Amino acid sequence: MKPIWIVDDDESIRWVLEKALARENLATQSFSSARDAIAALQNGTPQVLVSDIRMPGASGLELLQTVKAKHPGIPVIIITAFSDLDSAVSAFQGGAFEYLAKPFDVDKAVELIRRALDESLRETDIEQGAAQTPEILGQAPAMQDVFRAIGRLSQSNVTVLITGESGSGKELVARALHKHSPRASQPFVALNTAAIPKDLLESELFGHERGAFTGAQAMRRGRFEQAEGGTLFLDEIGDMPLDLQTRLLRVLSDGHFYRVGGHQSLKANVRVIAATHQNLEQRVREGLFREDLYHRLNVIRLRLPSLRERSEDIPILARYFLAQSARQLGVEAKRLSPQAMQFLSQLEFPGNVRQLENLCNWITVMAPGQTVEIKDLPQDLVEERVHAPQPAQTVAAPASAAALPTAYTEPAPGVASASADGAAGASWITLLETEAAQMLASEQPEVMDILGRQFEAALIKVALKHTHGRKNDAAVRLGIGRNTITRKIQELGIGGAEDD
């Protein structure tokens, strides 16, 4: 964090503020004149600037004007005597964050500087977020279409609506559109409209004037002003309240807006990119989204595919996230075994790329060893895959009943089983249906449980036979966890497994 600059020709004021801020563990740098501070701006900038108005030579208002012209995001607090209140008004018109009236209470001064510091750090995070944007990864045809669209839109100022499921990377696409546009040198500001309470969202978007509402102790710039000359990304636009939709429509229509509590029209030179995971057409039909705003936003629509639509990208994304997580923690990057990578590539990932990133963070912290096997993945993820319903067309139907050996069917006592001889050429599914029909006809209780146990027992016995009794290898082959196969062996009374 950068130091707080204190500019005052009164040495005692500089000393008091320096000591008070030092107790708060805040670094300071002091200047006895505005000219010295202006000269220092050539080599660095403060996090917050605190300046007296009346000083020999250049005044605090001249310093304020210089700072705001070169570094508009730096909060400036003006120190003024009660007789200088007219000057304080001029300071606010010049963009001052707040003023301190002499004589001031030191604790209140520190509290005010703290508020200015929070505002400054928040804007710094916005700038750094844009600077540290990772490239979008993807080799799947669906992602290549997205890349081509970004290229075509890069030199345009047109409004873009990005649609796609949560976690699919809509903000990354918005950042890429900004990064490759003529506005790239200006701010990229993102706002999740669903994450801000309705009562605060208007102020967050458009800013507010001092005294506009309880707690508005200073004028504050909204996201439209912060993004001036650049790009404003409005995520989850479908959740925006209707009254704010009206205000947003006006900005998109004529480029003007008012701060909350303000009477001066402000001009917005901002490119708006919106995103949603919702069906906006449906929300328009339900009266939850303005149709005119929908058409204003839907100039160019860019649909982002879900991760399951580009499963071939999972390996490259997983390797990237594992390397990224390792760098953040200062450790060696973990590697996924071919079996583990294939397992991940077959998952649905309802949380899309974000879910995969979180999984890679978990693997970096929790998985034992450098090479990660299926058994090292989160147990709930493995079991969820095992119990997930599979599409009927993906089930391989053996040509004959021999595909499910009768030695492993173990029908319940007193229940007739389908004869392999009598069903020659039938699939095992047909045999299963015949078995179920006979059990139901004889009013056998718990048919689902009995057949389910027989099915699981058959699979596990075949796998154990294939792995010569090694249950861990059998679990990997079946795609289940080692704890799961151990529990099933005990529950089903299966013998012949080794305690490996």
C-alpha positions, -999 to 999 in steps of 0.1 A, spaced: 0 0 0 12 35 -8 18 61 19 -6 88 29 6 123 20 2 151 44 7 186 29 6 215 54 29 245 61 21 241 98 47 217 113 26 209 144 -4 197 122 20 175 102 34 161 134 0 153 150 -13 135 119 20 116 114 19 103 150 -18 94 149 -15 75 116 17 57 128 -4 43 157 -27 29 131 3 13 113 -2 36 83 28 50 65 30 87 58 50 112 38 49 149 46 54 181 26 55 217 38 41 231 5 19 223 -23 47 229 -48 68 201 -31 39 177 -33 33 185 -70 69 179 -78 68 146 -59 39 134 -81 65 130 -109 80 100 -91 51 85 -72 15 89 -59 -1 86 -25 -29 63 -15 -47 93 1 -38 130 1 -45 153 30 -38 190 23 -43 224 39 -60 250 17 -41 281 26 -3 278 22 25 301 10 29 297 -28 4 273 -44 -28 266 -25 -44 233 -16 -70 239 -43 -43 241 -69 -28 209 -56 -63 193 -57 -68 204 -93 -34 189 -103 -40 156 -86 -75 152 -100 -63 160 -135 -36 133 -134 -49 108 -109 -86 111 -105 -89 80 -83 -68 94 -54 -91 107 -25 -81 142 -14 -91 155 20 -89 193 24 -80 209 58 -97 243 62 -105 269 89 -142 277 96 -136 310 78 -127 291 47 -160 273 42 -165 289 8 -132 274 -1 -145 240 11 -174 243 -13 -150 250 -41 -130 219 -29 -160 197 -33 -167 211 -67 -131 202 -76 -136 166 -65 -124 166 -29 -133 135 -9 -141 154 23 -128 183 44 -114 187 79 -124 219 97 -98 234 121 -95 228 149 -102 191 143 -105 161 165 -76 138 158 -96 106 162 -122 119 138 -94 129 114 -80 93 115 -115 79 110 -120 101 79 -86 91 65 -95 55 70 -127 59 50 -108 76 22 -82 48 23 -110 22 19 -123 40 -11 -88 42 -26 -80 6 -21 -114 -4 -36 -106 15 -68 -70 1 -68 -85 -35 -67 -106 -26 -97 -76 -14 -117 -54 -44 -107 -83 -68 -116 -82 -55 -151 -44 -57 -153 -42 -93 -140 -67 -108 -164 -58 -143 -174 -62 -154 -210 -92 -174 -219 -83 -211 -225 -100 -234 -249 -94 -254 -280 -129 -268 -285 -148 -257 -317 -174 -240 -295 -147 -218 -279 -131 -211 -312 -164 -195 -322 -163 -174 -291 -127 -163 -299 -137 -153 -335 -166 -133 -321 -143 -114 -297 -120 -106 -326 -149 -93 -347 -162 -72 -318 -128 -59 -307 -128 -26 -326 -165 -20 -320 -182 1 -294 -214 -18 -296 -233 -31 -265 -228 -69 -260 -250 -93 -241 -232 -124 -229 -253 -154 -220 -242 -187 -204 -245 -208 -173 -230 -196 -140 -193 -203 -138 -188 -205 -175 -165 -175 -177 -187 -146 -188 -166 -120 -170 -134 -133 -187 -151 -128 -221 -161 -93 -211 -125 -85 -200 -112 -99 -233 -136 -77 -252 -123 -47 -233 -86 -58 -235 -87 -60 -273 -108 -28 -278 -96 8 -283 -107 14 -247 -81 -10 -233 -60 17 -217 -90 29 -198 -107 13 -167 -126 -20 -168 -152 -19 -140 -173 -50 -131 -204 -50 -110 -225 -81 -101 -260 -66 -98 -273 -96 -79 -247 -92 -52 -256 -57 -42 -287 -50 -20 -315 -32 -39 -313 -1 -17 -275 3 -24 -274 -7 -61 -285 27 -74 -258 45 -55 -233 18 -65 -241 24 -102 -246 62 -103 -228 75 -72 -244 99 -47 -240 134 -35 -231 143 1 -262 142 23 -283 123 -3 -293 98 23 -284 88 59 -248 79 60 -239 97 28 -212 118 45 -193 125 13 -198 126 -24 -191 93 -40 -185 84 -77 -205 54 -90 -194 27 -113 -203 47 -144 -179 74 -134 -152 50 -124 -155 34 -158 -153 67 -177 -137 62 -211 -136 24 -205 -159 -5 -201 -186 -13 -175 -195 -49 -171 -229 -56 -155 -231 -92 -145 -264 -110 -137 -283 -82 -154 -315 -103 -152 -317 -97 -115 -317 -59 -117 -348 -43 -101 -373 -28 -125 -369 8 -113 -332 7 -118 -338 -9 -153 -355 23 -162 -325 44 -151 -301 21 -169 -322 24 -201 -319 62 -200 -281 60 -198 -280 36 -227 -304 58 -247 -288 92 -243 -257 87 -223 -267 109 -193 -273 102 -157 -276 118 -122 -260 109 -90 -284 100 -62 -295 133 -47 -278 152 -75 -293 178 -99 -264 181 -124 -266 158 -154 -234 138 -160 -223 125 -194 -212 88 -195 -186 78 -221 -188 41 -213 -192 9 -232 -217 -14 -215 -213 -52 -216 -240 -72 -198 -242 -108 -188 -268 -132 -175 -274 -169 -169 -312 -164 -171 -336 -165 -200 -342 -128 -205 -370 -134 -231 -389 -154 -205 -383 -127 -179 -397 -102 -203 -428 -123 -208 -432 -126 -170 -430 -88 -166 -397 -90 -146 -375 -74 -173 -382 -43 -195 -386 -53 -231 -371 -19 -243 -340 -25 -221 -337 -60 -234 -336 -48 -270 -310 -21 -260 -288 -47 -244 -293 -74 -270 -275 -56 -298 -249 -84 -301 -255 -116 -283 -226 -139 -274 -234 -173 -260 -207 -189 -239 -208 -228 -240 -210 -248 -208 -180 -269 -198 -198 -301 -206 -202 -288 -242 -165 -285 -245 -152 -314 -223 -121 -317 -245 -109 -285 -228 -110 -299 -193 -74 -313 -194 -59 -280 -205 -80 -261 -180 -72 -285 -152 -34 -282 -158 -37 -245 -159 -56 -242 -127 -33 -267 -109 -3 -246 -119 -20 -214 -109 -30 -228 -75 6 -241 -69 20 -207 -77 -3 -190 -52 6 -214 -24 43 -216 -33 43 -254 -38 51 -278 -67 21 -283 -90 2 -316 -87 -3 -338 -118 -34 -358 -127 -29 -394 -137 -43 -404 -171 -72 -423 -154 -80 -393 -131 -79 -369 -161 -102 -392 -181 -125 -394 -150 -127 -355 -147 -133 -352 -185 -165 -373 -181 -180 -353 -153 -209 -329 -159 -195 -300 -139 -228 -281 -133 -206 -253 -118 -187 -252 -151 -151 -237 -152 -155 -222 -117 -162 -256 -103 -132 -271 -120 -110 -243 -107 -123 -249 -71 -116 -286 -75 -80 -279 -87 -75 -257 -56 -88 -286 -34 -65 -311 -51 -35 -288 -46 -42 -286 -8 -57 -319 0 -45 -346 -24 -16 -368 -12 14 -372 -34 23 -353 -66 4 -377 -90 -33 -376 -83 -53 -408 -89 -91 -411 -89 -91 -424 -53 -74 -391 -43 -103 -369 -56 -131 -357 -33 -151 -388 -22 -185 -371 -28 -174 -363 -64 -164 -399 -71 -196 -414 -55 -218 -388 -73 -203 -400 -106 -209 -437 -97 -246 -431 -88 -253 -406 -116 -279 -419 -141 -263 -427 -174 -279 -421 -208 -295 -453 -222 -276 -450 -254 -242 -451 -237 -249 -486 -222 -231 -512 -242 -255 -541 -248 -237 -574 -250 -247 -597 -278 -258 -626 -255 -267 -635 -220 -231 -647 -215 -221 -611 -210 -236 -613 -175 -223 -647 -162 -250 -668 -144 -224 -676 -118 -227 -640 -106 -265 -635 -107 -272 -651 -73 -310 -650 -75 -328 -647 -42 -339 -680 -26 -372 -692 -41 -370 -668 -70 -368 -683 -105 -341 -668 -127 -342 -665 -164 -326 -694 -182 -295 -685 -203 -304 -714 -226 -340 -702 -230 -328 -667 -237 -301 -673 -262 -292 -641 -281 -311 -619 -257 -293 -589 -241 -286 -588 -203 -311 -560 -201 -338 -582 -215 -329 -609 -190 -330 -584 -162 -365 -573 -173 -376 -609 -174 -363 -615 -139 -380 -584 -126 -413 -594 -142 -412 -628 -126 -404 -614 -92 -431 -588 -94 -456 -615 -106 -448 -636 -76 -453 -606 -53 -416 -608 -42 -410 -579 -17 -381 -554 -21 -375 -562 -58 -354 -530 -64 -331 -538 -34 -326 -575 -43 -318 -568 -80 -297 -538 -71 -276 -559 -47 -272 -587 -73 -262 -561 -99 -235 -545 -77 -222 -579 -65 -218 -591 -101 -199 -560 -111 -176 -561 -81 -169 -599 -85 -160 -595 -122 -137 -565 -113 -120 -585 -85 -115 -614 -109 -100 -591 -135 -76 -575 -109 -68 -609 -93 -85 -598 -60 -69 -564 -56 -98 -543 -45 -81 -509 -49 -74 -517 -85 -110 -530 -89 -123 -497 -75 -103 -477 -100 -116 -499 -129 -152 -495 -117 -148 -458 -112 -157 -459 -75 -138 -449 -43 -118 -474 -23 -139 -468 7 -170 -475 -13 -158 -508 -26 -147 -519 8 -182 -511 22 -199 -529 -7 -178 -560 -2 -187 -562 34 -224 -554 28 -227 -580 0 -206 -606 16 -182 -609 -13 -150 -629 -7 -118 -632 -26 -106 -596 -21 -71 -587 -9 -65 -560 18 -42 -539 -4 
